[in-house]
Amino acid sequence: MLAFEEQVVSDLVEDPNGGLVVLSSGFPLASLAAALLLQLHLHPPPGDATGGGCLLVLSAPDPLKARIRRRLQDRLQVHDVPPDLPAQQRASLYASGAALFLSPRALAADLLTSRLHPSHVRALLLLSAHRSSDTSSDAFIARLLRQRRLLPVYAFSDRPHAMVAGFSKAERAMKSLYIRRLHLWPRFHVLAAADLERAPPDVVDVRVPMTPAMRGIQAAVLAAMDACLKELRRTNKVDVEDLTVDKGLFKSFDEIVRRQLDPIWHTLGKKTKQLVADLRTLRKLLDYLVRPTCRYDAVTYLKYLDTLRVSEGVRSVWILADSSHKIFELAKRRVYQVVRADGMRVSTDNKGTPTKKMKLVHNSTENEGSTADKHNTQKVIADVGIVLDEVLEEAPKWKVLRELLQEIAEEQMKGDRENAQDEDESGIVLVTCKDELTCFQLQECISKDPHKVMREEWEKYLLGKAELHGLQKKNKKKSEQPKGFGVLDGEVQMGPNESAGPVSISKLETNALLAAASELRNITKEADVKDGSNVSCTKRELVKGKAKGKSKKTTEKRRGSNRKNRNNEGNDNDQGTAVEAEGQLGKTDEHADIDASKVSTDDDFMLASTSGGACNYSSDFRGLANGKPLPPVQFHALDSDLHILDVWKPSIIIVYHPDITFVREIEVYKAENPSRKLKVYFLFYEDSTEVQKFESSIRRENEAFESLIRQKSLMMIPVDQDGRCIGPTLANEPDPLLCQNSITRKAGGKKAPEKEMQVIVDMREFMSSLPNVLHQKGIRIVPVTLEVGDYVLSPLICVERKSIADLFQSFASGRLYNQVEIMARYYKIPVLLIEFSQDKSFSFQSASEIGDDVSPTNIISKLSLLVLHFPRLRIVWSRSLHATAEIFVSLKTNQDEPDEKKAIRVGVPSEDGIVEDDVRAENYNTSAIEFLRRLPGVTDSNYRAIMDGCNSLAELALLPVEELAGLVGSQKGARTLKEFLDAKCPTML
């Protein structure tokens, strides 16, 4: 452990109340939790009369559990207690006094049923304190444990920006967890900075210039974001300070906007709602451009844009912006260009479209000598060769990564010749990416060839276009009405004095794409016929898509000249030296002058041998076909949340997608292993939003810690006379003596104690926060497994609780109808509770969306039909959890307390098959109904119609198949039921 980690643990164990620790993102949370568990196990906290007890760990994800176990090794055994473990086994684990990983749902039920007594618990550890609030499960368990005993609660959080979201978030979390002290450990803390900067790694900051098309797309997306933000500011519905492009780069921006708009969401217009969705889409476009997640290369990026054009269409505001057309145009240029036979490029650029299309028609007319009438013009355009000039732009980082690996291999070979390699150095190069699919893509780029990878995606794109065109041709009828003119349709008029019809460049482009796809399909079929032929060479020389009347020879010759020109252009425009910049690890010990834009035209980049690694998308590359060796490379996905630095012990790390959390993990790893040599390369796109987002994440974390430091200086946590932290509510404390003796004229002034209220709660409901709020109100919670309903308030009242999302799902699946039907059978007053969220609008939909007629898709219509079918059903609308608790208290007024044993037996048949307290038994033969529902062909949707059509089972057995089909609803179901009723019973001899 580092010195600052030991200081964190010692500060925590000093206070008997525990404490809240807020760490910088990427700091060793697992190491701190393991050290604290070991300290509490070996040295119990002062004042622990039992001298032992179990250690409870809540809210720990599976990767964090594995790291804690690896840190503890054999010194302390930690058991994982799943929620479906039998109660007896859970009780035995509680009595063992070990450390336990628990779910809040099972632990709350065990504490309420006294299966676990608070005196048998030594300490409580919470590893996601930023999720704690007054109504959270963690706060519920902390209250249950602190009712009778001063129990230390230790809470950790490694997301400081989440601790400052909302008003006094840290203070409210501390009060809900009964914690007095707040410990802040940012990266700039004196002890942490001293430990991490004592032996920093060597840092090389590589700035990769973006291609002109990427820069243009980035500028266009940022302009579209700025335009959407300006439109959103005009609504006067959102705080203007939060509406900045810098904050719009993060996912939390959506939460900021929705948090402000949710309470008034039903009053907003369609345009405002669409602006919020557009900002999310634009942020994804930026993220996929510079941080290509999920294989978003140039071809897949274009495919994603085509999907957006179809799915969003004219509904989106950003598509109608001036810069949106540039996004689509530049994305096409990264993949292909539409050129004519004479080399002139055909474009659908917004400003130059009419001129170029007119030029296209005029040139065609001059070359062929045709007139300006419609028939001849269209004929000339059909004769002109339209060719797809393939570009297939590779990501600039791909080439830089290959050059870095070759350079690292040469340095390692040179070092091996000069001095023997240290035994501690593994020689492994770790490449970290954002997600798993990006790891696979980089692996293919290194093992195959970037050009081959792009060609495979291009062929998939062409075949997908051809398949989509075939579907449209079958389903879509040709319209005789002429289309409107405009850039969105790809059509403009030829000129004011020309009578010819519109010329569609998009149609010519589509024909060229289909021609290329058709040729690709033919080549694939020929390759399938020739089993031993070499397919890859044929595919590589695939001719660019062309229209009618052009020879392959001319096209190939032009393609070669175009490729040569593009290579020369790229070398002239993009060649340069990377910017020498300081790394984010503290100090940069080496500045790199790397030629990050030198174009590589070697198409024979192949690996001689490739063998899979042992874990997590790894490969050990031995060498290259051109004689340049490669070091052993391991790929790691940051989204996997696995800490692999201690496992692989790499000598060189290439951070392909810079992330602040992983940067801190590298710092901690190097500080824990100061003698090990480590060199880190950062790959940034120069002047990109990737750099801006990384720097903003560091700045945002520092601002969060500064805000927490100010809050800590002004924070007031109430304590009692014994130094015990007072929680957010005193509902469970006894009333003071003055309140008890307030009535002095009745029988000596003693007020009769009120009867304690109790509510029977289904075990599945402990996943929500309502039992916690009811417990705050002083209501006794009885957790059981209920067959009917979610909450039993009295012998007459049963409540089925539905959140908004669950209500829609229950109506769609038909589950709600059956639940209400069962409640109406066994309880006099069945209640459907519809609970809204406190921070969202208290409305299903706006008033303008409510129609006059009953619609099967409208939620209001469904509720109306449900009430008409069950007249005794009562619907209760609740604005929030606290409002629900108040409603429950009012419903229990003048009602008897529910019986736990009877509530468990409701709906459960006895050994004789008799169901107790069945309300329907007064009017119906429930045994006959249950027998009818179990017959083949009888379902929940048709058994009522069968009951209305016949009076008894005997009458049902005599009905013919034709009448049964009318009752059952289908011929197949009627025949199945009739065959079952007429089947002969086997005789036993």
Protein Blocks (a to p, Z undefined) as FASTA:
>chain_A
ZZklmmmmmmmmmpmnbpaddddehiafklmmmmmmmmmmmmccehianopacdddehia
fklmmmmmmmnmmmbccddddfklcfklmmmmmmnopacdddfklmmmmmmnomacfklp
fbdcdfblmlgcfkbmklmmmmmmmmmoccddddddfbfklmmgcjhklmmmmmmnopab
dcdddfklmklmmmmmmmccddddddddddfklmmmmmmmmmmmmmmmmmmmmnopacfk
lmcfklmmpmklmmmmmmmmmmmmmmpcfklmmmmmmmmmmmmmmmmmmmcghhiafklm
mmmmmmmmmmnmmmbmklmpmklmmmmmmmmmmmmccddfkopacdfbfklmmmmmmmmm
mmmmmmnopafbfklmmmmmmmpccddddfkpacfklmmmmmmmmmmmmmmmmmmmmpcc
dfklnoiacdddfblmlmmmmmmmmmnomklmmmmmmmmmmmmmmmmmmmmmmmpccdfb
dcdedfklopacfbfkbcbdcddfklmmmmmmmmmmmmmmmmmmmmmmmmmbcfklmmmm
pccdddehiafklmmmmmmmmmmmmmmmmmmmmgccddddddfkopacbdcdddfkbccf
bfkbccfbdcddfbehiaddfbdfkopacdddddddfklopafklmnopabdcdfbgcfk
lmmmmmmmmmmmmmbccdddddddehiaklmmmmmmmmmmmmmmmmmmmmmmmgccdddf
kopacdfbfklpccdfklmmmpmmgghhpacddddddddddfklmmpmklmmmmmnopac
dddddfedjbdfbfkbccddddfklmmmmmmnommmmmmmmmmmmpmbdcddddddfkbc
cbfbdfklpcfbdcfkbmklmmmmmmmmmmmbccdddfblklmmmmmmmmmgopacddfk
lmmmgopacfkopaehilklmmmcfklmmmmmmpghiafklmmmmmmmpcbfklmmmpcf
klmmmmnopaklmmmmmmmmmpccdddZZ
